[in-house]
Each structure stands twice: as C-alpha cells, then as structure tokens.
Amino acid sequence: MPTVEVSPGVSIAYETFGAPSDTPVLLVTGFSAQMIAWHGDFCRALAHRGRYVIRYDNRDCGLSTKFDGHPVDTGRLVAAVSSGDMPSALAMVPYTLQDMADDGLGLLTALGIERAHVVGSSMGGVLAQMMAISRPTRVLTLTSMMSSTGEPEYGRSSPEAQAVISSPKPADREGYIAAAERDLVWASKRFGDPAALRELAADSYDRAYCPAGAGRQLGALMLSGSRAQALRELRVPTLVIHGLDDTLIDPSGGERTADLVPGAKLLLIPDMGHDRPRELWPEINDAIEAHTGRE
C-alpha cells in the first residue's frame, strides 16, 4: 500500500482505481473508518465509469500516521466541552478537522492533481465540505453523503444509535468482529447485512487496529463547530446524498446541507441507512457519475 507525506510528519496511505488520465474522484472516509470502508468493488465500479478513483486512510486510522504521543481522555474531553471549557478541550486535541481536510488536499498535491471531484461520507462528508470551503479552486464538485452542517439541531442521532456509537468496542478480535453487528441499528432496514459488517470489521482489525486514534478524531469532530455560514457562501457545485433509514445522522442533516448550499441537489434514497448497501451501488454511482461529469 503506497504512502506519501502530505505535510511535515504526516503520511497518508492511499489506493487508486482506474486510469490517471480519467477524471479524478477523491473518496473521503468517515469517523474511525479505514479506506476499505469504500469497498473495492464499489471503487472499481465507479472507475469503470471513467473515473480515476482515489481512496485513502485519514490520519490516526488505517496505515496513515498515528498520533500516539497525544493520548486523549474521551471522558475528560466530553466533560470539558459539555461545561463550555473550550480552552481545556482544545488543549487535549492534537489536530483539527481542518488539518484532516488539508491531508486530503495534500494527497492530491502529492499525486500531481490540481483539481478533483471530492466525495465524502459521514465525517468524511464534513471533511469534503471543509475542503470545498477552504480551497474551492481545488474542488471541481462536492458530494456530501450521510453528513450534516455542524449545527446541533440537524442530523441528530437516535438514542439507540447514540448508545452504539458511544460504546467502546471489544479489544479482542473475535469480540470486535461480533460487535460490528451493533451497527445494524443505523443500517438499511431492507438491505442491512450482518455478514458484510462482520467481514469489514475483520478486515479492518487485521489491517490496522488503532482504537486510540478514534478518540483523537472524535475530539477534532466535537470541536469543529458549525459550517452553516460558510456553506451559504459556497459556490462549488454540490450534490447531497442521504439515506432515509439513517438513524446515526438523521436525514435532516442532509436536507439542511442542501438547503444552505446555493444550487445544491438533494438525493434522498429509500432503503439506505448510514451505510452503502451493495444493492444501492448502481443508484449511488449513477448519481456520482452524473454529478462528476462536469469539469
């Protein structure tokens, strides 16, 4: 798996699909998710549509740089944020979401790509939004999938989904894989697949088990704030995709994103949750192909 240095001390692992001469599409993963969350078959299907697909591990995840010298006590962080002690909270977190967004742009630079279509899912949708906001000349189009705006009143989790996302996963391989089935709480009601969840968990555990990195990413996410005003001013062509079964980030998060970005298109997909079921890949890739057909 190739890696490149995108900034001093930060190297990003990545993989590409398709021909470099085709239109570049950067896929951005979500919270604590490795690049393999964008299934290889999904990436190949998109590449077969004439796209040069790039997936990568965010910092503190997968095979990219880990910030193990900066442990984060999640309990103390949550307490500081809840009490409004933002200086203490900021001091606990070694990087920001903007740093993570800059990693994606740095990867494009390292690959010699000046401009690309950026597709982000969940927290990756936040990172994709931030790339478009901070460096609009480098983002041909933005696709924000199953994400939100950073405004707490939109895209709320159900109590059941919140309980699962807040629960630590077992450290042993067998327990970690079994616990993946908890994610069914926010998956497609029709197409939710326990076997696929276990397979991804097994592959992720064997590839790079790094639970401490999740705490640091969570800290960056918690301190990112609202992007509402910046999204109102965004002039990058934007597609918003959200599943109607999503209970981790309620569809109101996607609806609000599309409402704020001038000219944004909204695609609400029945039978899709906070996941990308294989049965819905043709519809998702149709939408991405159509949106990224512009230069």
C-alpha positions in Angstrom: 0.0 0.0 0.0 1.7 3.3 -1.1 2.0 6.2 1.3 3.0 9.8 0.7 4.0 12.6 3.1 1.3 15.3 2.8 2.7 17.7 5.5 5.7 17.5 7.8 5.4 14.4 9.9 2.1 13.2 8.4 2.0 10.4 5.8 -1.2 9.2 4.2 -1.8 5.7 2.8 -3.9 5.5 -0.4 -5.0 3.3 -3.2 -6.2 4.2 -6.7 -8.5 2.6 -9.2 -8.7 3.3 -12.9 -6.6 5.4 -15.3 -4.8 8.5 -14.1 -5.9 10.2 -17.3 -9.6 9.9 -16.3 -11.5 12.4 -14.1 -10.1 12.2 -10.5 -12.6 11.4 -7.7 -11.3 11.6 -4.1 -13.3 9.4 -1.7 -13.1 10.5 1.9 -14.0 8.1 4.8 -15.8 8.8 8.0 -15.1 8.6 11.7 -12.6 5.9 12.6 -13.2 4.2 9.2 -10.4 2.9 7.1 -10.3 3.4 3.3 -11.6 -0.1 2.9 -15.0 1.2 4.1 -15.2 2.3 0.5 -15.5 -1.3 -0.8 -13.0 -2.2 -3.5 -15.9 -3.4 -5.8 -17.6 0.0 -5.3 -14.4 1.8 -6.3 -13.9 -0.4 -9.3 -17.5 0.1 -10.5 -17.0 3.8 -10.3 -13.7 3.6 -12.1 -15.3 1.6 -14.9 -17.5 4.7 -15.5 -14.4 6.6 -16.5 -13.3 8.0 -13.1 -9.8 7.9 -11.5 -10.8 6.8 -8.0 -8.6 7.6 -5.0 -9.4 6.3 -1.6 -7.2 6.9 1.5 -6.8 6.4 5.2 -7.4 9.6 7.3 -4.7 10.4 9.8 -4.9 8.2 13.0 -6.6 5.4 11.1 -5.5 2.5 8.9 -2.0 2.7 7.6 -1.7 6.5 7.8 0.3 8.4 10.5 -0.8 7.8 14.1 -0.6 10.5 16.8 0.1 8.0 19.6 2.2 10.6 21.5 -1.0 12.5 22.2 -3.5 10.3 24.1 -7.0 11.8 24.5 -9.1 11.0 27.6 -12.5 11.0 25.9 -14.3 11.3 29.2 -12.4 14.5 30.2 -12.9 15.9 26.7 -16.6 15.4 26.7 -16.8 16.9 30.2 -14.8 20.0 29.1 -17.0 20.5 26.0 -20.2 20.0 28.0 -19.2 22.6 30.6 -18.1 25.1 27.9 -14.4 24.9 28.9 -13.3 25.1 25.3 -9.6 26.2 26.0 -9.1 23.0 28.0 -10.9 20.9 25.3 -8.8 22.4 22.6 -5.6 21.7 24.6 -6.4 18.0 24.7 -6.7 17.5 20.9 -3.6 17.4 18.8 -5.2 18.4 15.5 -8.3 19.9 13.9 -10.7 18.7 11.3 -9.2 21.4 9.0 -5.9 19.6 9.4 -7.6 16.4 8.3 -9.2 18.1 5.4 -5.8 19.5 4.4 -4.5 15.9 4.4 -6.8 15.1 1.6 -5.8 18.1 -0.4 -2.2 17.3 0.3 -2.6 13.8 -1.1 -4.0 15.3 -4.3 -1.0 17.6 -4.5 1.4 14.7 -4.0 -0.3 12.8 -6.8 0.1 15.8 -9.1 -3.7 16.5 -9.2 -4.6 20.2 -9.1 -8.4 19.8 -9.0 -10.6 16.8 -8.2 -14.2 15.8 -7.5 -14.5 15.2 -3.8 -17.0 12.7 -2.3 -17.1 12.4 1.5 -19.2 10.1 3.7 -20.3 10.8 7.3 -17.4 12.6 8.9 -15.8 12.3 5.5 -18.6 14.5 4.2 -17.6 17.1 6.8 -14.0 16.9 5.6 -15.2 17.2 2.0 -17.2 20.2 2.8 -14.2 21.8 4.5 -12.0 21.1 1.5 -14.5 22.9 -0.7 -14.9 25.8 1.8 -11.2 26.3 2.4 -9.9 25.6 -1.1 -12.8 25.9 -3.6 -10.5 26.3 -6.6 -9.2 22.7 -6.0 -12.7 21.1 -5.7 -14.4 20.5 -9.1 -17.6 19.3 -7.4 -18.6 18.3 -3.8 -20.6 15.3 -2.9 -21.7 15.2 0.8 -23.1 11.9 1.7 -24.9 11.0 5.0 -23.4 14.1 6.7 -24.6 17.4 8.2 -23.6 21.0 8.8 -22.3 21.0 12.3 -25.4 22.6 13.7 -26.6 20.5 16.6 -30.3 20.8 15.8 -29.8 19.0 12.5 -28.8 15.4 11.8 -29.3 14.2 15.3 -28.7 10.6 16.3 -31.5 8.4 17.6 -30.9 7.3 21.3 -30.3 3.8 20.1 -27.7 4.9 17.6 -26.1 7.2 20.1 -25.7 4.4 22.5 -23.9 2.2 20.0 -21.6 4.9 18.7 -20.7 5.8 22.3 -19.9 2.3 23.4 -16.3 1.1 23.2 -15.7 -1.9 21.0 -14.1 -5.1 22.4 -10.3 -5.2 22.1 -10.1 -8.9 21.1 -10.5 -9.8 17.5 -13.5 -12.1 18.0 -15.3 -9.7 20.2 -14.6 -6.8 17.8 -16.0 -8.7 14.9 -19.1 -9.8 16.7 -19.7 -6.2 17.9 -19.9 -5.0 14.3 -23.5 -6.3 14.2 -24.5 -3.4 16.6 -24.1 -1.1 13.5 -27.4 -2.6 12.2 -29.1 0.0 14.3 -28.3 2.6 11.7 -28.1 0.4 8.6 -30.6 0.0 5.8 -33.7 -1.8 7.2 -34.1 -3.7 4.0 -30.6 -4.4 3.0 -28.7 -4.4 6.3 -26.2 -7.2 6.1 -24.6 -8.6 9.3 -22.2 -10.8 7.3 -20.9 -7.7 5.4 -20.5 -5.8 8.7 -18.5 -8.7 10.2 -16.3 -9.0 7.1 -15.4 -5.3 7.2 -14.7 -5.5 10.9 -12.4 -8.5 10.4 -10.6 -6.9 7.5 -10.2 -3.6 9.4 -9.0 -5.3 12.6 -6.4 -7.3 10.7 -5.2 -4.4 8.6 -4.7 -1.8 11.4 -6.3 -1.9 14.8 -6.0 1.6 16.3 -8.7 2.4 18.9 -6.8 5.3 20.4 -7.0 7.2 17.0 -10.7 7.2 17.2 -10.6 9.3 20.4 -8.4 11.9 18.7 -10.6 12.0 15.6 -13.7 12.4 17.9 -12.1 15.3 19.6 -11.4 17.1 16.3 -15.0 16.4 15.3 -16.5 17.7 18.5 -14.6 20.9 18.3 -15.3 21.6 14.6 -18.3 23.9 15.1 -21.0 24.9 12.6 -20.3 25.4 8.9 -23.7 27.0 8.2 -22.5 30.4 7.2 -19.6 29.0 5.1 -21.9 26.7 3.3 -24.3 29.6 2.5 -21.3 31.2 0.7 -20.1 28.1 -1.1 -20.1 28.2 -4.9 -18.8 24.7 -5.6 -21.4 22.5 -7.4 -22.8 20.3 -4.7 -24.7 17.0 -4.5 -26.1 15.9 -1.2 -26.9 12.2 -0.7 -28.7 10.8 2.4 -30.4 7.6 3.3 -33.9 7.8 4.6 -33.2 4.9 7.1 -30.2 6.8 8.6 -30.6 7.0 12.4 -26.9 7.9 13.1 -27.2 11.2 11.2 -30.9 11.9 10.7 -31.8 12.9 7.1 -32.4 16.4 8.3 -28.6 16.8 8.3 -28.6 16.2 4.5 -31.6 18.3 3.9 -30.1 21.2 5.8 -26.9 20.9 3.9 -28.7 21.1 0.6 -30.8 24.0 1.8 -27.7 26.0 2.7 -25.5 25.5 -0.3 -26.7 27.6 -3.3 -27.9 25.4 -6.1 -27.2 22.1 -4.3 -29.0 19.0 -5.5 -30.5 16.6 -2.9 -30.9 12.9 -3.4 -32.8 11.1 -0.6 -32.5 7.3 -1.0 -35.1 5.0 0.3 -33.8 1.8 1.9 -30.4 3.4 2.6 -29.3 4.0 6.2 -25.9 5.1 7.4 -24.4 2.6 5.0 -23.9 1.9 1.3 -25.7 -1.4 0.7 -24.4 -3.2 -2.4 -27.9 -3.3 -3.8 -27.9 0.5 -4.0 -24.4 0.9 -5.5 -25.8 1.4 -9.1 -28.1 4.3 -7.9 -25.3 5.9 -5.9 -22.7 5.6 -8.7 -25.3 6.9 -11.2 -25.6 10.0 -9.1 -21.9 10.4 -8.6 -21.2 9.8 -12.3 -23.8 12.4 -13.4 -22.6 15.0 -10.9 -18.9 14.5 -11.7 -19.5 14.7 -15.4 -18.9 18.4 -15.2 -15.4 19.9 -15.4 
